[in-house]
């Protein structure tokens, strides 16, 4: 019988494979699309993406998380959520279809009406696959999720790039997203053994889960608003071109920190739920996850920030140079977001969706007030304020985690601060040693290789246990008979 430790290790491996594959494909096609499309094309999609995300959150109503929190979910539980989701998805699409002119009116761009109606189809496709995805997630089927997502992102990216090449502009981005969601849904249906039934449908399981899931729903809505508040406000107060420049930086930062967050997300929530009856084991497992996240997140994001200018100019051209200045700042926020995500997973595993909601809601309110107050001073100051708030809020997430688990601030700092300081020192030294290199290609390559080598050496000299565990795990996979 497979142990929880083996399930966790496999989940982390396939989570890394899944996200690594998606990010590599995303990197390649992000470069292609960045060269083919204009900042205004990206800006058009950035203005409406939050509406689709909120609608998607409403139609699944947090039931994916609620199902995961049930240790022994029955067919009736899955079936009730499935049919509820489908019904909600259709009703919400109809509502948003007729609200599209109001959305376009907010931004004063008439072209957003047909674009919105087309882009919002994605959450109907997502509704069809939510329960299947949850089943795979809950049963540690990370390998199957990796295959589904990998094939979906490859095929949708090829389609989007082809449409961009033939001049479809922002329609290429909308199609790419719709097709990714649709294909991923089809593939998870293929890999999941669970199937809905039309007999004996009851809403009782939905009603039973709603107290918990409604708070997750409201939190998801606020999370999407928090993540996209600059896109929303920039589209209103600035041009589509300005919004596109920020969104390009946001998307590259997102690719980096979700690589870490999603890798850990494949296992963190189900593992913590599985261990919730053994507080000591749960906390020990949680601290090991925290060290792993910090070990990867800080060098990855701070390193990406260091090479942001060279990367942006070489990858997608000088027309995006303004994005590089935003990306350099956003990467500081990106480095701590995986920590905040893991802390929130612990809170959810304790069944405290109320804390999860109020913590996220508070960030959203403060962030909106701050951004509305700051916008007359320019986009860069808005980005700096957003970053500082993201860093500060990690400590609020920790405060509530400590209250629920006894995870002290000193323990949190011991688990994360050495990796943060080491990464910052390595990047600062690398920047200093390479500052005289004039060739952008040579500068990018030298900084990446030198910073990776220096970070590895620092971890070796410091005797980081997490480095040894990663090496042992990789060796066991490479040399397994």
PyMOL commands that set and color helices and strands:
alter all, ss='L'
color gray80, all
select helices_A, chain A and resi 4-36+39-60+63-69+75-107+112-119+122-138+142-165+170-191+204-237+240-265+268-274+279-306+308-316+318-349+353-377+379-405+409-434+440-462+465-478
alter helices_A, ss='H'
color red, helices_A
deselect
rebuild
show_as cartoon
